[in-house]
Amino acid sequence: MAKHPWRYDHLTWPELRAAIARDPQPVVCVPIGAVEDHGAHMSLSTDNDILEGVLAACGERAEGDMLVVPTIPFGLDEHHMDFPGTIAVEIETTLAYLAQVATSVARHGFHHILIVNGHGSNQSICDLAARKVVLATGMICAATTVNAAVNPALVADVLDAERRGGPGSVGHACEYETAMMLHIDPARVDMSLAERDISQLKLKYFNWDHPEPSAYAWQDWWSRFSRVGVCGDASAATAEFGRRMFDLTVERFVELVREFRTIPIRERVDHH
């Protein structure tokens, strides 16, 4: 197995110490995903596959500006437990585990840490974990995502302009995630079983798809609105669209990492 210089855990401790001493330091990415249903057409590992595929390409492209910790493969997933195979970890356990991994990185002297999420229901946990790291260590820690079905901000302009399925096509095991997997690992996708299931609610103040924002957050038991685990239009996915989304995500995420690294660590001021 090849040794990848962008993999945090592939380095020896003297190599890691040298990375800590560099100026500027690399940003350390701490990924967390999920194992859950992704329709009848894709593997339970889809969130992790997309997350790891994108970060590997980013690591190669970043030329030493980022290091990637091994993916935490499980997260908040109790709402998917009606579908066989889902692995669910409690909120409190996920938060504590994730925060402790990122805090360990900070304790060694890394200044900028990005928690990188690949699963929608982990979002609030990732935000809280990042805040815990900042409060515990004083380092710069933030939460982000590379999966546009979770948060499309990084590629929203192209995603909205070029997807074929129209409103409601992007949610979960959807046009976007299926297209990404058709590019990353097409052997994991059976398009003969890909379905269109636009059964998620769209109300005045709530919408699961983008680009329209929701005024409140809400998540139901997945089996109460999705027949086979799809939320969107998986049948509209193409490998070409997946390649376009993948390449754009890698390009912009590396830019994001380099920008994030410029955030200064300022002195606190106690006004008591």
N, C-alpha and C positions, 0 to 999 in steps of 0.2 A: 504494500500500500504506500502511495506517495506521501511524502511529507510536504504539507502546504504551509508556507510561511505566514499566511494570514490566519491560520487556525491557532488560537490561543493555546489549546492543549497539545498541539504538535511541537511547540517550542520546549526547549530545556529550560530549567530555571535560570541558568546564566544568560540564555538568550532573552528570556522574559525580563530579567533585570536590565539588560541593555535596552530593551524597548521602553521600559519605564524611564530610563535616563535620557532618551531622545528628546530633542526640542525642535519642532513640536512632537508631542507624543502621538501615537495612534489612538483613535477612538476605539473603545472596546464595546462590541455589540453583544448583548445577552438575549438570545432568541427564545421565545416560548410559543408553542403551538398547541395542537390537540390531536386526539385520535377519536374520530366520530364518523357517523354516516355522511356520505356524500352521494346520495342517490344510489341507484342500482348500477350506475355506469362508471363509478370511480372508487378508488380505494379509501379505506378509513384514514389513511396516512396523508390525504391530500393537503391539508393545511401545513403539515410539516414538510412535505415534498416541495411545495411552492416556496416556503420560507427558506429552506436550506438551499434550494436551487438558485434563488435570487442572491442570497448572501454569499454563496460560493463565487458566483460571477462578479459580485461587487468586490470581494476580497482580492480576486485576481486583477481587477481593473484598478483598484485603489492604490496599488504599488506601495504598500506598507503603511498607508494612512489609516487602516482599520484592522482590528483583530476580532475574531469571532469565537465566542465561547460555544461549546456543544449545546445543541438545542434541548431545552426542557420540553419533552414531548407531550405532556399532559397539562390540562388546565380545567377551568370551570366548565362543566359539561353535563350537569345533572339533567338539564332540560332536554337532552338528546337521548336519555337512557331508554326510551321506548324502542329505539332502534338497536338491534344486537351488535355488540362489539365496542360500543362507546366506553371510553375510560373517563370517569368523572372524579375530580378532586375537589374537596370542599374549598370554599372561598378563603377561609382563614388560613388553611394549609398552603394553598397556592400563593397567597400574598406573602406569607412568612418565608416560604422556600425561595421564591423569586427575589425578594428583597435581600435575603441572606447571600444568595449567589452574587448579586450585584455589589453588595456591601463588601464581600470578600475581595472582589476586584479592586474596589476603592481602597481597601486597607493596604494593598501593596503599593499604592501611590499613583494609580491611574487617575487622571483629573476629569476626564470626560467619558461618560458611560451612557450608552443608548440601550434601553430595553426595547427589543424589536418584536412586535406581536404579529402572529399569523392567524389568530382565531378571534372572531368578533366578541365573544363574551368575556375574553380576557382583558378587554380594553380598560375598563375602570380599575381592575386589579393592577394592571401595568402602570397606570397613572399614580396610584397610591404607593406602589412599590418604589417608583422613582422618587416620590416625595420623601418616603422613609429614608432612602439612601442619602439624599441631600441633607436631611435633618440630622442623620446619624454621623455623617462623615464630612460634610462641608464641600464635597465635590459636586461637579455639575452632572446630574443624571436626569435624563428625560425619557419619555416613552413615545414610540412611533410605530409604524407598521409598513410592511412592503406589500400587503395584500389589499388590492383596491376594492375587493368585496367587503372588507372590514372598514377601511377608510380610504376613499378615492382621492384624497387631496393631492397626492403626489403626481397623479396622472389623469386627473378628472377631465381636463380639456380634451385629450385625445380619446379617452374612454367613452365620453358622451358623444363625440363626433363620429366615431368609427364602429361602435358596436352595432350589430344587425338586429338584435332582438327588440329594441325599443324600450319604452318605460316598463319597469318591472323585471327586466331581463337579468339584472345583477343583484344577487343576494347571498345565496349559499349553494354550492354545487351547481353553479349558474353558468351563464354565458362566459363570464370572465374567468372563473376558476377552471372550468372545463377547457377553455382555450389555452390557458397557461399550462395545464397538464398535457394537452396535445403537443405543446412545444417542448416541455421539460422531459416528459416521459410518456410518450403515446401508448406504450404497452400497458399502461395503467388505466386506459380509457377505452370503454366499449360504446362507441357512438350509436350502435343499434339499440341501446337501452337508455340513451339520453332523452330526457323529457322536458317539456315546457310546463311549468307549474307556477302560474302567477296567482297564487291564492292568498298571498300576504295582503294585509289591509293597507289601503291608501285612504287616509282621512284628511280633513282640512289641516290638522295640526300634527299629524303623524304619518310617516312614510318610511318603509324599510329600504326602498331603493333610493338612489341619488338621482339627480343633483339637488332635489328639493329637501331642505333640512327638516327635521322633526323638532317640535317644541318640547317634547318629553321623550324619555327613554322607557322602553318596555320590552320584555321578552316573555313569550309564552312557552308552554310545553310544545316542542317542535312537532309532535305527532298530531296536535290539534289543528294544524293548518297545512301541513305538508304530507302528501300521501306516501312518497318514497324517499323523502329527505331533501328533495330539490326545492329551492326557493328562487325562482327565476326561469330563464330559458336556456337550459343546457343544450338543446337541439340546435341553437343558433351559433354555437361555438365553432371556430375554425383554427387550425394550427397557424395560419398566417396572422390572424388577429392575436393569438397567443404570443407569437414571436415579436410582434410589434409592441405589445404590452410589456413583455419581458425585457426587451432591449431598452425601452424607455424608462422602465422602473430602475434598472441597473444604472443607467446614465444619471438619472436624477437623484437616486439614493446616494451615490458616491458624492455628488455635489452637496447634498444635505449633510453628509458626514463631515466634509471639509468645512462647511459653513459652521456646523455645530461646534467644531473644535476651536473656533475663534471666540466663543463666549468666554469672557474673562471671569475669573474667580475674584470677586471683590471682597473687601473687608467688611465684616459686620459692624454695626454701630448700636451699642446698647444705650438707649435713651432713658433708662430709669433714673 
